[in-house]
Amino acid sequence: MLGATMAEAALTLHLIRHAPTAPNAERRYPGAGEDASLTEEGRVMATRLRLPAGAACCSPSRRALETARLAGFDQPLVTPELAEADFGVMAGRTWAELEQAYGATPRHWIEALTQPTTAFGPPGGDTGRSFHTRVQGWLNALPPTGEVAAFTHAGVILAALRLTVGLRAAEIRPCGVVTLHAARGNWWLSHLSAPDPTDTR
């Protein structure tokens, strides 16, 4: 029974998307080697995050590290597996620029990145298989007990949702939080939230 399984929960995992950056506002894939910091609005949003005290790990990107620290985790464990997918030739471009350059093909590249077993993806970047294998390796290495906060990127969160609970699509906004639980090899989702865009405090 689900109730019994939940009562036996051994691990709680909070997946947090980093706060907004300028490339987010421009709806642009970060360029190769680009490591944008948070916008002023993003810094304010990060300080409003309310997460339980405990272990924290973080993508190596500046935007994820800044989010973690502003949320109260001064020394998160830098975890390369939590880095965003490598978008290859898509990096540094908006979707309109990609369509102008490649037509409908970028949609197939992005779709490939959502497929855990495919050997395709953006040229010069990750394949669906390589990306999901990286995320799965990190999930497999999580402790069986306790509470973990992971500051990362939308793509990583979506990959984790596919690999754990089979959720194919979701909207993960900046500073959005997803909470998963695991017990005896089973995963379930208990929470998916996004910041209120009308909150201007």
C-alpha positions in Angstrom: 0.0 0.0 0.0 1.2 3.5 -0.8 0.5 4.7 2.8 2.7 1.9 4.2 5.5 2.7 1.7 5.4 6.3 2.6 5.6 5.6 6.3 8.8 3.6 5.6 10.4 6.4 3.6 14.2 6.4 4.0 15.4 9.1 1.7 13.9 12.5 0.9 15.4 14.3 -2.1 14.8 18.0 -2.9 15.7 19.0 -6.4 16.0 22.8 -6.8 16.4 24.6 -10.1 18.8 27.6 -9.8 17.4 31.1 -9.6 17.1 33.2 -12.8 20.1 34.5 -14.9 20.3 36.8 -17.9 20.3 33.9 -20.4 17.1 32.6 -18.8 15.5 36.0 -19.3 16.7 36.0 -22.9 15.4 32.4 -23.4 18.9 31.5 -24.6 20.9 28.4 -24.1 24.1 29.3 -22.2 27.1 29.6 -24.4 30.1 27.2 -24.3 32.1 28.2 -21.3 29.6 30.8 -20.1 28.9 30.8 -16.4 26.4 33.5 -15.8 25.7 34.8 -12.3 22.2 35.4 -11.0 20.2 38.5 -11.8 19.3 40.8 -9.0 15.8 39.3 -9.1 17.3 35.9 -9.0 19.3 36.7 -5.8 16.1 37.9 -4.1 14.3 34.7 -5.1 17.0 32.5 -3.9 17.0 34.1 -0.4 13.3 33.2 -0.2 13.8 29.5 -0.6 12.8 27.5 2.5 14.4 24.1 2.7 15.1 21.7 5.6 18.6 21.8 7.0 20.7 18.8 5.9 23.1 17.7 3.3 23.4 19.8 0.1 25.0 19.1 -3.2 25.3 21.4 -6.2 26.1 21.6 -9.9 29.5 23.2 -10.4 27.9 26.2 -12.2 28.0 29.7 -10.7 24.2 30.1 -10.9 23.6 26.9 -8.9 26.3 27.6 -6.3 25.0 31.2 -5.8 21.4 29.8 -5.4 22.6 27.2 -2.8 24.5 29.8 -0.7 21.7 32.4 -0.8 19.3 29.6 0.3 21.4 29.0 3.4 23.8 26.2 2.3 27.2 27.8 2.7 29.3 24.8 1.7 27.3 22.5 -0.7 29.2 19.5 -2.1 30.1 20.4 -5.7 28.8 17.5 -7.8 29.7 17.4 -11.6 26.9 14.9 -12.2 24.4 17.7 -11.5 25.7 19.9 -14.4 23.2 20.7 -17.1 23.2 18.8 -20.3 25.8 19.8 -23.0 23.8 21.4 -25.7 26.5 21.3 -28.3 25.8 23.6 -31.3 22.7 24.9 -29.6 24.8 26.7 -26.9 24.6 30.5 -27.0 21.5 30.7 -29.2 17.9 31.4 -28.7 15.2 29.1 -30.1 14.4 31.6 -32.8 18.0 31.6 -33.9 18.2 27.9 -33.9 15.1 27.6 -36.0 16.5 30.1 -38.4 19.8 28.2 -38.7 18.5 24.6 -38.6 14.7 24.7 -39.3 12.8 22.0 -37.4 15.9 19.9 -36.6 16.6 21.4 -33.1 13.2 20.0 -31.9 14.5 16.5 -32.7 17.8 17.2 -30.8 15.9 18.3 -27.7 13.5 15.3 -28.0 16.5 13.0 -28.2 17.8 14.4 -24.9 14.6 13.4 -23.2 15.1 9.7 -24.3 17.2 7.8 -21.7 18.4 5.2 -24.2 18.9 7.1 -27.5 22.3 7.6 -29.0 21.3 11.0 -30.5 21.4 14.6 -29.3 22.6 18.0 -30.4 25.7 17.8 -32.5 28.8 18.2 -30.3 26.8 17.7 -27.1 25.2 15.1 -25.0 23.1 12.2 -26.2 20.0 11.2 -24.4 21.8 8.1 -23.2 25.0 9.8 -22.0 23.0 12.5 -20.1 20.6 10.1 -18.4 23.4 7.7 -17.6 25.2 10.5 -15.7 22.0 11.4 -13.8 21.2 7.8 -13.0 24.7 7.2 -11.7 24.2 10.1 -9.3 20.8 8.8 -8.2 22.3 5.4 -7.5 25.0 6.9 -5.3 22.6 8.8 -3.0 22.5 7.7 0.6 19.6 5.4 1.5 18.6 7.5 4.5 18.3 11.2 5.4 17.4 14.4 3.5 19.4 15.8 0.6 19.0 19.1 -1.2 20.4 19.2 -4.8 20.8 22.6 -6.6 20.8 22.0 -10.3 19.2 22.7 -13.6 15.9 22.1 -15.3 17.2 19.4 -17.6 18.7 17.4 -14.7 15.5 17.6 -12.7 13.4 16.4 -15.7 15.9 13.6 -16.3 15.6 12.6 -12.6 11.8 12.6 -12.8 11.9 10.3 -15.9 14.3 7.9 -14.2 12.5 7.7 -10.9 8.8 8.1 -11.3 8.4 8.0 -15.1 7.1 11.6 -15.4 7.7 12.6 -19.0 7.2 16.3 -18.8 6.8 19.1 -16.3 7.4 22.8 -16.1 10.4 23.5 -13.8 10.7 27.3 -13.3 13.7 29.0 -11.8 13.8 28.4 -8.0 11.2 25.6 -8.5 11.5 22.7 -6.0 10.7 19.0 -6.6 10.6 16.6 -3.7 11.0 12.9 -4.2 11.2 10.1 -1.7 12.7 6.6 -2.0 12.3 3.4 0.0 13.2 -0.2 -0.8 14.1 0.8 -4.4 10.8 2.6 -5.0 10.5 6.3 -5.8 7.5 8.6 -5.5 6.8 12.3 -6.0 5.3 14.3 -3.2 5.8 18.0 -4.1 6.4 20.2 -7.2 6.3 23.9 -6.6 7.3 27.1 -8.4 7.8 30.6 -6.9 4.9 33.0 -7.1 5.7 35.4 -10.0 3.4 38.1 -8.4 5.4 38.1 -5.1 7.5 41.2 -5.4 8.5 41.6 -1.7 
